[in-house]
Amino acid sequence: MPTTSITKIKTKRSNLYLRVAKGHFATNHSHSNYYIDVAAQKSRLSESKAVAQELCSNSHYKVKIVDSILCLDGTEVIGACLADELSKNNWMNINAHQTIYVVTPEMTSSSQLMFRDNIVPMIQGKHVLVLAVSVATGGTVRAAMEAVKYYGGEVVGVASIFATAEEIDGYTVNSVFNPNDLPGYFATQSHECPLCKEGKKLDALINSHGFSKL
């Protein structure tokens, strides 16, 4: 495990926490001084429901049609819970078909996102909400939005557990947590990383699946 232990940050919901460790971490796109552990939110039904309910508490979705939820980073359980929340009686007015597709993109060998022919109808002509674990540099989310547009869908927004920005390319980012919850948080390109400049070694490599200690 990294040099510091996991800390739980409480929210107003008793079954929803942000679990973090402080240190020096690297992703494919950036370096950060926090590792955000979202394994429980992605895998535990009660926490996935809590994330979905928190995201739905934002009035943003009350004026948006959502036909499909595009799940990135293994967020399918949260996506299903979010679809369930948005399909309840008090949300029916936003969804013309009274149902929501929950889909996951396929990644090609060249790291491009694609959808097979039988999945395309769930994107084409649909209002698509992009769901991610976190939005820091925005690279993965932008790739997803480009894929949605390529296949004829319309992006209506981005939802995530953690985000450093309130919008990406004009689309609203709705998140449960943000940098205000993490004192001194930063995520930057490796050549701009202050910890690297101080000569501090990496604690772990991280991605949406978890961490690999160095």
C-alpha positions in Angstrom: 0.0 0.0 0.0 1.2 3.6 -0.5 3.0 5.5 2.2 -0.1 6.7 3.9 -3.2 4.7 4.8 -6.7 5.1 3.3 -8.7 7.9 4.9 -12.5 8.1 4.7 -14.1 11.4 4.0 -17.8 11.4 5.1 -20.7 12.9 3.3 -24.3 13.6 4.4 -25.2 10.1 3.3 -24.3 7.5 5.8 -23.3 4.9 3.2 -21.2 7.2 1.0 -17.5 8.0 1.6 -14.6 9.3 -0.4 -11.7 7.0 0.3 -8.2 8.5 -0.4 -4.6 8.1 0.3 -2.0 10.9 0.1 1.3 10.4 -1.6 2.9 10.5 -5.1 0.9 8.7 -7.8 1.0 8.4 -11.6 -1.6 7.6 -14.2 -1.1 7.3 -18.0 -2.0 11.0 -18.3 -0.9 12.8 -15.1 0.7 12.8 -11.7 -1.3 13.5 -8.5 -0.7 13.8 -4.8 -3.9 11.8 -4.0 -5.0 8.3 -4.8 -8.8 8.1 -4.9 -10.1 4.6 -4.1 -13.5 4.1 -5.7 -13.6 0.3 -5.8 -16.4 0.2 -3.2 -18.5 2.7 -5.1 -18.2 0.7 -8.3 -18.8 -2.7 -6.8 -20.9 -2.4 -3.7 -24.6 -2.0 -4.5 -25.5 0.2 -1.5 -22.6 2.6 -2.3 -23.4 2.6 -6.0 -27.0 3.5 -5.1 -25.8 6.3 -2.8 -23.6 7.7 -5.6 -26.5 7.6 -8.0 -28.8 9.3 -5.6 -26.3 12.0 -4.9 -25.8 12.7 -8.6 -29.6 12.9 -9.1 -29.9 15.4 -6.2 -28.5 17.9 -8.7 -31.4 19.7 -10.4 -29.4 19.7 -13.7 -31.0 16.4 -14.7 -34.5 17.7 -14.2 -34.2 19.6 -17.4 -32.3 17.0 -19.4 -33.5 14.0 -21.5 -31.3 11.0 -20.8 -31.8 8.0 -23.1 -28.5 6.3 -22.6 -25.7 6.3 -20.0 -22.2 5.6 -21.3 -20.2 3.9 -18.5 -16.4 4.4 -18.4 -13.9 3.0 -16.0 -16.0 0.1 -14.8 -18.9 2.2 -13.6 -21.7 -0.1 -14.9 -23.2 -0.8 -11.5 -23.4 2.9 -10.8 -24.8 3.4 -14.3 -27.6 0.9 -13.7 -28.4 2.6 -10.3 -28.4 6.0 -12.0 -30.7 4.8 -14.8 -33.0 3.4 -12.1 -33.1 6.7 -10.3 -33.7 8.7 -13.4 -36.5 6.3 -14.5 -38.6 6.6 -11.3 -42.0 8.2 -11.5 -40.9 11.7 -10.5 -38.3 11.7 -13.3 -40.4 10.2 -16.2 -40.9 13.6 -17.8 -37.3 13.8 -18.9 -37.3 10.5 -20.7 -39.5 10.1 -23.8 -39.1 6.3 -23.9 -39.5 5.7 -20.1 -36.3 3.6 -20.1 -32.6 4.2 -20.2 -29.9 2.1 -21.9 -26.7 1.4 -19.9 -23.8 0.8 -22.3 -20.0 0.4 -22.2 -17.7 1.2 -25.1 -15.1 -1.2 -26.5 -11.5 -0.1 -26.8 -9.6 -0.9 -29.9 -5.8 -1.8 -30.0 -5.1 1.8 -30.9 -7.0 3.0 -27.8 -10.0 4.3 -29.7 -13.6 3.8 -28.4 -16.0 1.9 -30.6 -19.5 0.3 -30.5 -20.5 -2.8 -32.2 -23.4 -2.7 -34.7 -25.9 -4.1 -32.2 -25.0 -1.4 -29.7 -25.0 1.5 -32.1 -28.8 2.0 -31.9 -28.4 2.6 -28.2 -26.2 5.6 -29.0 -27.3 6.9 -32.4 -30.0 9.5 -32.1 -29.9 9.2 -28.3 -29.3 11.8 -25.6 -26.2 10.3 -23.9 -24.9 11.0 -20.4 -21.2 10.1 -20.0 -20.4 8.5 -16.6 -16.8 8.3 -15.3 -15.0 7.5 -12.1 -13.1 10.8 -12.1 -12.5 13.8 -14.4 -9.0 15.3 -14.0 -7.3 16.0 -17.3 -10.5 15.1 -19.2 -8.7 13.0 -21.8 -10.8 9.9 -21.4 -14.1 11.8 -21.2 -13.3 13.8 -24.3 -12.6 10.5 -26.2 -16.0 9.2 -25.0 -17.8 12.4 -26.1 -16.1 12.2 -29.5 -17.2 8.6 -29.9 -20.8 9.4 -29.0 -20.8 12.2 -31.6 -19.2 10.0 -34.2 -21.9 7.4 -33.8 -24.6 10.0 -34.1 -25.5 10.5 -30.4 -25.9 13.8 -28.5 -23.9 14.3 -25.3 -26.0 15.9 -22.6 -23.5 16.0 -19.8 -20.9 14.2 -17.7 -21.3 12.6 -14.3 -18.5 11.3 -12.1 -17.6 10.4 -8.5 -14.8 13.0 -8.5 -14.0 15.9 -10.8 -11.7 18.9 -10.9 -13.7 20.8 -13.5 -17.3 21.9 -13.6 -17.4 21.6 -17.4 -15.6 20.1 -20.3 -15.8 21.6 -23.8 -19.1 23.3 -22.8 -20.7 20.3 -21.2 -21.6 20.3 -17.5 -19.7 18.0 -15.2 -21.8 16.8 -12.2 -19.7 15.2 -9.5 -20.1 13.9 -6.0 -16.7 15.1 -4.8 -14.3 17.9 -6.0 -10.9 19.3 -5.0 -12.5 21.3 -2.2 -12.8 17.9 -0.4 -9.0 17.2 -0.7 -6.7 19.9 0.8 -3.8 20.7 -1.5 -5.0 18.4 -4.2 -3.3 18.6 -7.6 -3.2 16.6 -10.8 -0.7 17.8 -13.5 1.4 16.6 -16.4 4.4 14.6 -15.2 6.9 17.3 -16.4 5.1 19.8 -14.2 4.7 17.7 -11.1 6.0 19.5 -8.0 6.7 16.2 -6.2 9.0 15.1 -9.1 10.8 18.4 -9.0 11.4 17.8 -5.3 12.9 14.4 -6.1 10.2 12.4 -4.4 9.7 8.9 -5.8 6.4 7.5 -7.0 4.4 5.5 -4.4 2.2 3.7 -7.0 0.9 3.6 -10.5 -2.9 4.1 -10.5 -5.8 3.7 -12.9 -9.6 3.0 -12.8 -8.9 -0.5 -11.6 -6.8 0.4 -8.6 -3.1 0.8 -7.8 0.2 -1.0 -8.2 2.7 -0.2 -5.5 6.3 0.6 -6.7 
